[in-house]
Structure formats: structure tokens, C-alpha cells
Amino acid sequence: MSGIVSLLPSSTEILFAIGVGDRVVGVTHECDYPTEARMRPALTRSALPDELQTHLGAERGGIPIAERSALINRHVTASVHAGSSLYFLDDALLATLAPDLIVTQELCAVCAVSYDIVATAAKRLIADPRIVSLEPTSLDDVFANIITIGDLAAAPAAAHALVRSLRERMDALAARVRTRTDRPRTLVLEWTDPPMSGGHWTPGLIEAAGGTPILANPGANSQAITWDAIAEADPDVVIIAPCGYDLDHAKEAITELETIPQWRNLRARKSGRAYAMDGNAYVNRPGPRLVDTTELFATAIAGERVNNSALASL
């Protein structure tokens, strides 16, 4: 096998983690981990309007992040409803790269270029690449995807070794949390305007980390909820990890929540059990680092004070 195109940041991470990064010839504009992935040609770019991208690219201190979040949500909702893609795919570059394997997804129209666009572009290629679509909704699905990619990339031994090491870490975490007497009610917010609770794999990670997920949507897309519903549930722990935002922007989003009475009155905020998290790197990507995510969740659920590059107490 020669070239592989990865149209998902998570599959890019998997390919490099199993040692076949040298065969990755193209990625998306959002593939930033590991660092070497940034050196590959980017086949995608955002289809957000220029004025919205200008807002998104503003330095902190520019347009409030809450306003940016609302703008993004409105545009994404309208685009998905209209059947429009949120990404452009460079068909000409794809043809030049002539991959044997293309890894894409059908799970989320917001997270990556759609499968239909990829399939249409692939039909125009002289070569006949294999297209694999990843649809994980749980951590076990992610492990299965790693094995699948390993088989397709002719690296099955490395894929199985990676999954074994990740399962060992999950087993070690399970042994630690098993001794706890409580299971704090935990809310993970993946967006702040409107507030959206964690879906797909996130509720399962909360359970594995020793918590009880609330207002969650396991195995399915994140769902919009109201601040009144959040106030009524009054979680013991709140983790805010906006999709696509790093830790600094998550902190900024939380600062702007101080204008919302329901947020200010939450027991988690008052008791020091509210956290900001790098959602872009750890919560939103179904790859090997979801095990890191579970370990970070466990730190928050245990009520530990923390301030690192991924998770910070408020």
C-alpha cells in the first residue's frame, strides 16, 4: 500500500499512533496532532463565511466568544438544515495525491467533510481508492476502529498493541474509581450558546471515570438543553469543553457565563467543582486520546484542583 488520506483528525492520530504516519499523504486543515501531521498537505478548508471566519480568528479581547459561539451555531444549524457542507474538499489535490486508502466519516456533518462529498470526488480519480467510513459512538467503537485501520494500513500488530495498552490504562482507572463510595452527578457541556450536553462516547467516559452522566445523550449527537434544565439538575461536577475550542477559549467562554444567573447559582460552580477543558483535543476527537480524556474526567470528578494544558479548575 502506498498513500493514505485521512479526512478526520482522529483517524490521523490513529494512523500516526500505529506507526504508519509516513504513508499519510494528505490530511484536513484541522489535523494538528501529532505535530508531524501539520506537515502534510491539507485537502480541506472551512466553508464558513469570510466574515464569520474573521470573527473566529480574532484574538482574545475581540468579539466575545459567546457571540462567536452563537454565530457558529446559527450558521451550522442553517447549513445542515439546507443540506450544505461546512467544508470544501480540494478535488484536484486529492487526484494528485492518488491515495490507495481514504479514511472519512458519516457520523457528524459538523465535524468533518461529508462522506458523500468524498465519495463523489473519489469517483473522478483514475485510481480506485478504498474508502472507509468511521462511525464510533463509544470508546469500544474507537478501539474497533483502531483495529480496522490497522488492518487496512497493513499494520495489524501495531494496532492490536495500541488497543491493549489503552485497555490496560482503562482497567487501571476502573480499579481506582471502584473504591469510591459516591458517583458524582456530572455534566459535560460541549457548547455554551446554546448549552449542549455531551453525546456519543462522552457519557460512557464519565461513567468510566467514576461519575454519573446527567442531561447526556449516549450513543447519539450532542443535544441542546436549557439553563433552566441545568439549574434544576444542579450537577455536582460541571466540565465545559466546547467543541473545537482549546483550553484558553473554553475559559473565555466560561467567564462570559457569569452573566447567566442559573450558572452562577450552580452548586458545582460555588463549590469549586467546575472545570474548563480543551474540548478540541480531548473530548471531540474519537481517537486514542479519549483514554487521556477519561483520566482527566476522573481528576475532575474526584474534585481535585488542577491547572494544566488540558484541564483547569475554575
C-alpha positions in Angstrom: 0.0 0.0 0.0 1.2 3.5 -0.8 -0.7 6.7 0.1 -3.4 7.2 2.8 -5.6 10.3 3.0 -7.1 10.9 6.4 -10.1 13.3 6.4 -10.6 13.1 10.2 -8.3 14.5 12.9 -9.0 11.4 15.0 -8.0 8.9 12.2 -4.9 10.9 11.6 -4.0 10.4 15.2 -4.7 6.7 14.9 -2.5 6.3 11.8 0.4 8.0 13.4 -0.1 6.1 16.7 0.2 2.8 14.9 3.4 3.8 13.1 2.1 4.4 9.5 2.3 8.2 9.6 4.9 8.1 6.9 2.3 6.8 4.5 -0.2 9.6 5.2 0.0 11.8 2.2 -2.9 14.2 2.9 -5.0 15.4 5.9 -7.6 18.0 6.8 -6.8 21.6 7.8 -7.8 20.6 11.4 -5.3 17.7 11.7 -2.8 19.2 14.2 -1.8 16.2 16.3 0.8 14.8 16.3 2.9 17.8 15.2 4.2 15.9 12.2 0.6 15.8 10.8 0.8 19.5 10.2 3.4 18.9 7.6 1.1 17.0 5.3 -0.9 18.7 2.6 -4.4 19.9 3.7 -7.2 18.8 1.5 -10.0 20.7 3.2 -10.9 24.2 4.3 -13.8 25.7 6.2 -16.9 26.7 4.3 -17.9 29.2 6.9 -18.5 32.7 5.5 -15.4 35.0 5.5 -17.0 37.4 8.0 -17.6 34.6 10.5 -14.1 33.2 10.0 -12.8 36.7 10.7 -14.7 36.7 14.0 -13.4 33.2 14.8 -9.8 34.2 14.1 -9.9 37.3 16.2 -7.6 37.4 19.1 -8.9 37.2 22.6 -10.3 40.6 23.6 -12.1 40.9 20.2 -15.6 39.8 19.6 -16.9 38.0 22.7 -16.6 34.2 22.4 -20.2 33.8 23.4 -21.2 35.8 20.4 -18.9 33.8 18.2 -20.5 30.6 19.6 -24.0 31.8 18.8 -22.9 32.9 15.3 -21.4 29.5 14.6 -24.4 27.6 16.0 -26.8 29.6 13.8 -24.8 29.1 10.7 -24.2 25.4 11.3 -27.9 24.8 12.0 -28.9 26.6 8.8 -26.3 24.9 6.7 -27.1 21.4 7.9 -30.8 22.0 7.5 -30.2 23.2 3.9 -28.0 20.2 3.1 -24.9 22.4 2.6 -21.4 21.2 3.6 -19.4 23.1 6.2 -16.1 22.1 4.4 -14.6 22.4 1.0 -12.6 19.4 -0.4 -9.7 20.0 -2.8 -10.6 17.5 -5.5 -7.6 18.5 -7.7 -5.1 17.9 -4.8 -6.8 14.6 -4.0 -6.3 13.5 -7.6 -2.7 14.5 -7.5 -2.1 12.6 -4.2 -3.7 9.5 -5.7 -4.2 7.6 -2.4 -5.0 3.9 -2.1 -7.0 4.5 1.1 -9.2 7.3 2.2 -10.5 7.5 5.8 -13.6 9.6 6.3 -16.8 9.6 8.3 -20.6 9.9 8.2 -21.2 10.4 11.9 -21.3 14.2 12.1 -21.9 16.8 9.4 -20.3 19.4 11.7 -17.1 17.6 12.5 -15.6 16.8 9.0 -16.2 16.8 5.3 -19.2 14.6 4.5 -18.9 11.0 3.1 -21.0 11.9 0.1 -18.6 14.7 -1.0 -15.6 12.4 -0.5 -17.2 9.5 -2.4 -18.1 11.8 -5.3 -14.6 13.2 -5.5 -13.1 9.7 -5.4 -15.2 8.6 -8.4 -13.3 11.1 -10.5 -9.9 9.6 -9.7 -8.1 7.4 -12.2 -7.1 5.1 -9.3 -9.8 3.3 -7.4 -9.1 4.0 -3.7 -10.8 2.2 -0.9 -13.0 4.5 1.2 -13.6 3.6 4.8 -16.1 5.5 6.9 -15.7 5.5 10.7 -18.8 5.8 12.8 -17.8 5.4 16.5 -20.3 6.2 19.2 -18.5 4.7 22.2 -14.9 4.0 23.4 -15.2 0.4 22.4 -16.1 1.5 18.9 -13.0 3.6 18.8 -10.9 0.6 19.8 -12.6 -1.4 17.0 -11.8 1.5 14.5 -8.1 1.3 15.5 -8.1 -2.4 14.7 -9.9 -1.7 11.4 -7.5 1.0 10.4 -4.5 -1.2 11.4 -5.8 -4.0 9.1 -6.4 -1.6 6.2 -3.0 0.0 6.6 -1.2 -3.3 6.9 -0.2 -2.7 10.5 -2.4 -5.1 12.5 0.2 -5.9 15.1 0.8 -2.3 16.0 -3.0 -1.6 16.1 -3.6 -4.5 18.5 -0.7 -3.5 20.7 -2.1 0.1 20.9 -5.5 -1.1 21.9 -4.1 -3.5 24.5 -2.2 -0.6 26.1 -5.2 1.7 26.0 -7.4 -1.1 27.6 -4.8 -1.6 30.3 -5.0 2.1 31.2 -8.8 1.9 31.3 -8.6 -1.2 33.6 -6.2 0.6 35.9 -8.5 3.6 36.1 -11.5 1.3 36.8 -9.6 -0.3 39.7 -9.0 3.2 41.2 -12.6 4.5 40.9 -14.1 1.2 42.1 -13.0 2.1 45.6 -15.1 5.4 45.7 -18.3 5.4 47.6 -20.0 8.1 45.5 -20.7 8.6 41.8 -20.9 12.4 41.4 -23.6 13.6 39.0 -21.5 15.1 36.2 -22.5 17.4 33.3 -20.2 17.9 30.3 -21.1 20.8 28.1 -19.8 20.6 24.6 -21.1 24.1 23.7 -22.2 27.1 25.6 -24.5 29.1 23.4 -26.9 27.3 23.4 -25.7 24.9 26.0 -25.2 21.4 24.6 -24.6 18.3 26.7 -22.2 15.5 25.8 -23.3 12.8 23.4 -21.8 9.7 21.7 -18.9 8.4 23.7 -18.8 11.2 26.4 -21.4 9.7 28.8 -19.6 6.4 28.8 -16.3 8.1 29.6 -17.9 9.9 32.5 -19.1 6.5 33.9 -15.7 5.0 33.4 -14.2 8.0 35.3 -16.4 7.4 38.3 -19.3 9.8 37.6 -22.9 9.6 36.7 -23.7 11.5 33.5 -26.7 13.8 33.5 -28.6 15.5 30.7 -26.5 13.4 28.4 -27.2 11.7 25.1 -25.2 8.5 25.0 -24.5 7.0 21.5 -26.1 9.9 19.7 -25.4 13.6 18.8 -25.0 16.2 21.5 -28.3 17.9 22.3 -29.2 21.4 23.1 -30.5 21.9 26.7 -31.7 25.0 28.6 -30.1 26.7 31.5 -33.3 26.1 33.5 -32.9 22.4 32.9 -29.3 22.6 34.1 -30.3 24.6 37.1 -32.9 22.0 38.0 -30.5 19.1 37.6 -27.8 21.1 39.6 -24.9 18.8 38.9 -22.2 18.0 41.4 -19.5 18.5 38.7 -19.5 20.5 35.5 -16.9 20.2 32.8 -17.1 22.7 30.0 -15.3 21.5 26.9 -16.6 23.4 23.8 -16.3 21.5 20.5 -13.3 22.9 18.5 -12.1 25.2 21.3 -8.8 24.9 23.2 -8.5 25.5 26.9 -8.0 29.2 26.7 -11.1 29.7 24.7 -13.0 27.4 27.0 -12.0 29.6 29.9 -13.1 32.6 28.0 -16.5 31.1 27.3 -16.9 30.3 31.0 -16.0 33.8 32.0 -18.9 35.1 29.8 -21.3 32.6 31.5 -21.1 34.8 34.7 -23.9 36.9 33.2 -26.3 33.9 33.5 -27.9 33.6 36.9 -28.5 29.8 36.6 -24.8 29.3 36.0 -23.8 31.5 38.9 -26.0 29.5 41.3 -24.9 26.0 40.3 -23.5 24.0 43.3 -20.6 22.9 41.1 -19.5 26.5 40.5 -20.0 27.5 44.1 -18.1 24.5 45.5 -15.1 24.7 43.2 -16.1 21.7 41.1 -16.5 23.4 37.8 -13.7 22.9 35.2 -12.6 24.2 31.8 -11.3 21.6 29.4 -9.6 21.5 26.0 -12.6 20.1 24.1 -10.9 20.2 20.7 -8.0 17.9 21.6 -9.6 15.6 24.2 -13.4 15.4 24.1 -14.5 15.8 20.4 -12.0 13.5 18.7 -12.7 9.8 18.8 -9.1 8.6 18.8 -6.5 7.2 21.2 -6.5 10.3 23.4 -10.1 9.5 24.6 -8.3 7.4 27.3 -6.4 10.6 28.3 -9.9 12.3 28.4 -11.3 9.6 30.7 -8.3 10.1 33.1 -8.8 13.9 33.0 -12.6 13.4 33.7 -11.6 11.2 36.7 -9.5 14.1 38.1 -12.4 16.5 37.8 -15.0 14.1 39.2 -12.8 13.4 42.2 -12.8 17.1 42.9 -9.1 17.6 42.6 -7.7 21.1 42.0 -5.8 21.1 38.7 -4.4 23.6 36.2 -2.6 22.1 33.2 -2.7 22.5 29.4 -5.8 20.3 29.2 -7.9 20.8 32.3 -8.3 23.7 34.7 -10.3 24.2 37.9 -12.3 27.5 37.9 
